[in-house]
Amino acid sequence: MVAATARIEDLRIGPLSKTYRLSASSVLALKDVSLDIAGGSFVSIIGSSGCGKSTLLRIIAGLEPSDGGPVRLGGRTIERPGLDRGFVFQEHRLLPWLTVAANIAFGLKGLPKDEIRDRIEAHLKLVGLEGFANAYPAQLSGGMAQRVAIARALVNKPEVLLLDEPFGALDALTRIQMQQEILRIWDVEQTTMILVTHDIDEAIFLGDEVIVMSARPGTIKKRLSVNLPRPRDRTSADFLAFRREIYREFFTEAEAPFAYVI
């Protein structure tokens, strides 16, 4: 088993805004977004296309700046990418010329060879891919490739794992399997996980809390604590009640049917 982070810091976001400057105009993607996320929790962020939810995730990752609002992990201000945050994209983005082991180890720099080997082995076991260390991405299924991407994101033992619609490209059955798998990994690692998704069932199934964002400019429209026991039954009356509540948030909001995606 991979050792869990000793101390899990809270994440404090904003208030922040984000404007994209275009050639002849500007687009306000996020407006006055404030979030406090408890260390070790699993938070789902859901909203329509173009609401800025992926932009918010990239700001937390340090991949792009806000217009000036702070993001703090514990007592540290986030201004750039760092090993304390891992990122999993919708597509696995594995390097096709490297083996599974080499892809996982890609971000491990300056460590003894024995420790690198041990971390690779531990994380292959964590994601259920023992025996695939020498395989190449082209030899893997979509679900297996995403498992490698998750292992790569976790191998540096981040405090926060950021998941940007990581199961969106998978078929329905594999997606459900991967949802169950990420919950198992979360339970083992005790890492703070923040998931961006447009799938309401997925948000409820995975999250301790569901953050509903408004249409652009994205704001925090509602926060729902999902106080359902795990494993969660997607057909239960309580689960369906959460789904109805989130649907109401979307369908009572007037918005253009085809929002510009950022």
C-alpha positions in Angstrom: 0.0 0.0 0.0 1.2 3.5 -0.8 1.6 5.7 2.3 -1.0 8.4 2.7 -0.1 12.0 3.0 0.7 12.7 6.7 -1.1 16.0 6.9 -3.9 17.0 4.6 -4.1 20.7 4.1 -7.3 22.6 3.3 -7.6 24.4 0.0 -8.9 28.0 0.0 -9.9 29.6 -3.3 -10.6 33.2 -4.0 -12.5 35.3 -4.3 -11.2 35.2 -7.8 -12.2 36.1 -11.3 -10.8 35.2 -14.7 -11.0 37.2 -17.9 -9.7 36.0 -21.3 -8.4 38.7 -23.6 -9.4 38.2 -27.2 -8.2 40.1 -30.2 -11.1 42.6 -30.3 -12.9 41.9 -27.0 -12.7 40.0 -23.7 -14.6 37.2 -22.1 -15.3 37.0 -18.4 -15.0 33.3 -17.6 -15.2 33.3 -13.8 -16.6 36.0 -11.4 -16.0 36.2 -7.7 -15.5 32.5 -7.1 -14.8 31.5 -3.5 -14.4 28.0 -2.2 -13.0 26.4 0.9 -12.3 22.6 0.4 -11.5 20.5 3.4 -8.3 18.4 3.1 -9.0 14.8 2.2 -12.5 15.4 0.9 -13.9 14.5 -2.6 -15.5 17.5 -4.3 -17.4 17.4 -7.6 -17.8 20.6 -9.7 -20.6 20.5 -12.2 -21.8 23.0 -14.7 -22.8 23.5 -18.4 -20.2 23.8 -21.1 -18.4 27.1 -21.0 -19.1 27.9 -17.4 -15.5 28.0 -16.5 -15.2 24.9 -14.4 -12.1 23.6 -16.2 -10.6 27.1 -16.1 -11.0 27.0 -12.3 -9.3 23.6 -12.2 -6.3 24.9 -14.3 -6.0 27.9 -11.9 -5.9 25.6 -8.9 -3.2 23.6 -10.8 -1.2 26.7 -11.4 -1.4 26.2 -15.2 -2.8 29.7 -15.7 -3.3 32.8 -13.5 -6.5 34.3 -12.2 -7.1 38.1 -12.5 -5.6 38.4 -9.0 -7.6 36.3 -6.5 -5.7 34.0 -4.3 -5.5 30.2 -4.2 -3.9 28.8 -1.0 -3.1 25.2 -0.1 -2.5 25.3 3.7 -0.4 28.3 4.2 1.1 28.3 0.7 -0.1 30.6 -2.1 -0.4 28.7 -5.5 1.2 30.7 -8.3 2.6 27.9 -10.6 2.4 24.1 -11.1 3.9 22.1 -8.2 4.3 18.5 -7.1 1.7 19.1 -4.3 -1.0 19.0 -7.1 -1.6 16.2 -9.6 -3.7 16.6 -12.7 -5.6 14.0 -14.8 -7.0 15.2 -18.1 -9.9 13.8 -20.1 -7.5 12.1 -22.4 -4.7 10.2 -20.8 -1.9 12.1 -22.6 0.6 9.3 -22.2 3.8 9.5 -24.2 3.4 6.8 -26.8 7.1 6.0 -27.2 7.5 5.3 -23.4 6.5 2.2 -21.5 3.9 2.3 -18.8 6.6 2.3 -16.2 8.5 5.1 -17.9 5.3 7.2 -18.2 4.6 6.8 -14.5 8.2 7.7 -13.7 8.3 10.7 -16.1 7.9 13.3 -13.3 10.2 11.6 -10.8 13.4 13.5 -10.8 16.4 13.4 -8.5 15.4 10.3 -6.6 17.5 7.2 -6.1 16.8 4.4 -8.6 15.6 2.1 -5.9 13.0 4.6 -4.7 11.8 5.2 -8.3 11.4 1.5 -8.9 9.5 1.1 -5.6 7.2 4.0 -6.4 6.4 2.6 -9.9 5.7 -0.8 -8.5 3.5 0.6 -5.7 1.5 2.7 -8.0 1.0 0.0 -10.6 -0.4 -2.1 -7.8 -2.5 0.9 -6.6 -4.3 1.2 -10.0 -4.5 -2.6 -10.6 -1.9 -2.8 -13.5 0.7 -5.2 -12.1 2.4 -7.0 -15.0 1.9 -4.1 -17.4 5.1 -2.1 -16.6 6.7 -2.9 -19.9 3.6 -2.4 -22.1 3.2 0.6 -24.3 0.1 3.0 -24.4 -1.0 1.6 -27.8 -1.3 -1.9 -26.2 -3.8 -0.6 -23.5 -7.5 -0.1 -23.4 -8.9 3.3 -22.8 -9.6 2.5 -19.2 -6.2 1.0 -18.6 -4.5 4.1 -20.1 -6.5 6.3 -17.7 -5.3 4.1 -14.8 -1.7 4.8 -15.9 -2.5 8.6 -16.1 -3.9 8.4 -12.5 -0.8 6.5 -11.3 1.4 9.1 -13.0 -0.5 11.9 -11.3 -0.2 10.3 -7.9 3.4 9.0 -8.0 4.8 12.3 -6.6 2.4 11.9 -3.6 0.4 15.2 -4.2 -1.9 16.6 -1.6 -4.6 17.4 -4.2 -5.6 15.4 -7.3 -7.4 17.4 -9.9 -9.6 15.4 -12.3 -10.8 17.2 -15.5 -13.6 15.0 -16.9 -11.2 12.0 -16.7 -13.8 9.4 -17.7 -15.6 11.4 -20.4 -14.0 9.5 -23.3 -14.8 6.1 -21.9 -17.7 3.8 -22.7 -20.5 3.7 -20.2 -19.5 0.4 -18.5 -15.8 1.3 -18.3 -16.8 4.7 -16.9 -18.7 3.2 -14.0 -15.8 0.8 -13.3 -13.4 3.7 -13.3 -15.6 5.7 -10.9 -15.5 2.8 -8.5 -11.8 2.6 -9.0 -11.1 6.2 -8.2 -13.1 5.9 -5.0 -11.0 3.0 -4.0 -7.8 4.9 -4.7 -9.2 8.0 -2.8 -9.9 5.8 0.2 -6.3 4.3 0.2 -4.5 7.6 -0.6 -6.6 10.0 1.5 -5.8 12.6 -1.1 -8.0 15.7 -1.6 -9.8 15.1 -5.0 -11.5 17.7 -7.1 -13.5 16.4 -10.0 -14.9 18.5 -12.9 -17.7 16.8 -14.7 -20.9 17.5 -16.7 -22.4 14.2 -15.6 -24.8 14.7 -12.7 -24.9 11.1 -11.6 -21.1 10.9 -11.6 -20.9 14.1 -9.5 -23.3 12.7 -6.9 -21.8 9.2 -6.9 -18.3 10.4 -6.2 -18.6 13.6 -4.3 -18.8 14.4 -0.6 -20.0 17.7 -1.9 -21.3 18.9 -5.3 -20.6 22.4 -6.4 -23.0 23.7 -9.0 -21.7 26.5 -11.2 -23.8 29.0 -13.1 -23.5 29.7 -16.8 -20.7 32.1 -17.9 -19.5 34.0 -16.2 -19.1 31.1 -13.8 -20.1 31.7 -10.2 -20.8 29.3 -7.4 -24.6 28.8 -7.7 -25.1 26.1 -5.1 -23.2 23.8 -2.7 -24.8 20.5 -1.9 -23.4 18.2 0.9 -24.0 14.6 -0.3 -24.7 12.8 3.0 -25.3 9.4 1.4 -23.6 6.2 2.7 -21.0 4.6 0.5 -21.2 2.6 -1.7 -24.0 4.7 -3.2 -27.1 3.2 -4.9 -27.8 5.3 -8.0 -31.4 4.0 -8.0 -32.2 4.9 -4.4 -34.8 7.5 -3.6 -32.3 9.7 -1.8 -29.8 9.6 -4.8 -32.6 10.5 -7.2 -33.7 13.4 -4.9 -30.2 14.9 -5.2 -30.3 14.4 -9.0 -33.7 16.2 -9.2 -32.3 19.1 -7.1 -29.3 19.6 -9.4 -31.5 19.3 -12.5 -33.7 22.1 -11.1 -30.6 24.3 -10.8 -29.9 23.9 -14.5 -33.4 24.1 -15.9 -34.4 27.2 -13.9 -31.4 29.1 -15.3 -31.9 30.9 -18.6 -28.9 30.4 -20.8 -28.0 30.1 -24.4 -28.4 26.5 -25.7 -24.9 26.5 -27.2 -22.4 28.3 -24.9 -19.0 29.2 -26.1 -16.6 26.6 -24.5 -13.5 27.8 -22.7 
